[in-house]
Amino acid sequence: MIRYPYKDIEFSPAPRPKKKYDPDFLIGLYRSMLRIRMIQEAIESRYHEDQMKSPIHLVIGQEATSVGVCAALRNTDQVYSSHRTQGNYLAKGGSLKAMLSELYCRLNGCAGSRGGSMHLLDKSVGYAGSSAIVAGSVPVTTGAAFSAQLLKKDQVNVVFFGDAATEEGAVWESLNFAALKSLPVIYICENNFYSVCSSLEVRQPGVDIYKKAEAFGLNSCRIDGSQVLHVYEAAREAVERAQSGGGPTFIESVAYRWRGHGGAGDDSASGYRDPEEVKAWQEFCPIEGLYKELVKQKQLDEVRKNSMKEEIQEEIQEAFEHAINSPNPEEKDLSTHVYSD
Amino acid sequence: MPWAEALLTSKAAGQEVTEEGRALSYVDALREALTLALELDPKVFVLGQGVNDSPGMFGVTTDLHKKFGTDRVFDTPLSEEGLTGICAGAALNGTRPVYLHNRPDFLLLTFNQLVSHAAKFHYIDNGQSNVPMVVWSAIGRGWGSGSQHSQAIQGFLLGVPGLKIIMPSTPYDAKGLMLSAIADNNPVLIFEHRWAMKTKGVVPEGIYHVPLGKGIYRRRGEDLTIVGTSHTLSLAIEAIDELSKEGISADVIDLRTLKPLDEEIIFESLKKTGKVLVVDTGPEMAGVCAEIGCLVAEKGFHDLRGPVRRIGLPDSPVPAGYTLEQFYFPDKNRIAKVIREMVSGT
């Protein structure tokens, strides 16, 4: 049974583009999504080696949300995430080498082996961090936005979280405060219908998530998370709103999680969702969708796609070698940074 | 102790400060610390339920919003977990929040953000982030505060790496420790005590810092070491001062901060006296008393000439009525009784 058919979802109208897209911008979006997909698949293919001893949460199928939002941000804007970090981190420009080193628990991992996959960060590009507690980053990002406002920083703060996070009270406490203070913050709810194995219907009574946010006084919308340009336009509008003192925005981006909640592979066979549902959503692949569009516009072809893939493959290979050959932390590294000076 | 609040207020009105210097009430000392911090650093902001009310959080924040504006001193929604995370995020992004709560009981709503986020970021970010935030609350006792407005929870938090915990007992310390807490680059908890807040003392003008992680001798003596913080330590001082006429004296150590803990001063005194009494405003079980007692037994065993004793709260909730409460909290007589037993070896 297909519990969540794509055709049944009502999306808010995507904002109209302000100008004609530059072909390099579109190809950039495509490449960024393809790169995340390939990195995810490479990690997945090596996960059984048990050398990346870190719980991974793959973002395959949901790449457009990360890429579309981050394309609307500047380097100085900040992003926080939940446990499903990798797509957000890579889309914001986080170092692949430092990420893989972190997954291999190396000293030169982006968090020095203290965070793992659920706590990546790369401050040099505005990827500010994440929390492995569902909804944990939502108040934190709201606070970061408060600082930006108080210190008059030209900075937008963005947080990615899942549909289940909206079952935590801290989300609504944060939204209330953000609306109250007109904070420059954007809430991105990545609705993939499943919290681990629990479907949305056993957790929520069917009230649209974005409408609840609207009731808290936020500009809110639901967009098609399989369409990177829809995501981009919604995020662009939200960024403009935040920059001009218009306050927070809540974007529910609907896209399907092709893999299990954690680890490698799809676990649908265990019975919590129909494998047919996964297949049905794969028809709406964000990467294939944009590729077809760009081929139609004669901006991309098979040859260019393949050379892009080769390039990315090389980068991935090099990053894995870097991580595998990096030093492990030592006992003396355990107790540094318990307190800040 | 009927309506202890009124009793304390009248006692405070009659309190004389005999030391030289400017006498200030505890609450005024705290407000002065906040004023100085807000003046000194535009990154400091103060928030909490009722900080802009006319009573101003027991008087600690009265009129601060008029001087510094409601962008920097503001009343909050009743969202303790959310606001704690908001403080942590604000601190990560360059400001220094001071979040005030009426009572530590309300901090129990904040543990996810306090324990799993604010206390962790510096470490899990591998030193790339700081969380300079202060969370302040005042422990209740008496006046019907009862089981949900009198909890002293410092012991729960002692085992959380990354947090600092301050327990002042004098107006001088309240100001100097608050200024140190705001200047510190870590999440710092300050647990005041409502009864300590009714006292007066000498408080220098201007900015000064009382160092975190360093205890101080309040009395020097021979027969035993009394170690603790806050209001219960003040009761112990009253007890030992009275016992001087029986020829009993003690080293009384005010730890000022429970975390980091000044172990050195405890062992220095233990070497001399051989006996340790730990006092705390919280439960005896698994709290400050238990931790310091264990520490002394583990590292100071060969200097001990008698069992470690502790005076804290029994393993029962706080009753609301004064009729029961009088049997619940320790007072100076009960502390004196334990001291006599320790000295006589009975």
Interface residues (C-beta under 8 A of the other chain):
Chain A: Q78 Y80 A111 G112 R114 G115 H119 L121 K123 A128 G129 S131 I133 G136 V138 P139 V140 T141 T142 G143 A144 A145 F146 S147 A148 L150 L151 K153 N157 G169 A170 W172 E173 S174 N176 F177 L180 T336 H337 V338 Y339 S340 D341
Chain B: K43 F45 D71 R72 T76 P77 S79 E81 G82 L83 T84 G85 I86 C87 A88 G89 A90 A91 L92 N93 G94 T95 P97 N112 Q113 S116 H117 F121 H122 Y123 I124 D125 N126 G127 Q128 S129 N130 V131 P132 P161 G162 K164 N185 N186 P260
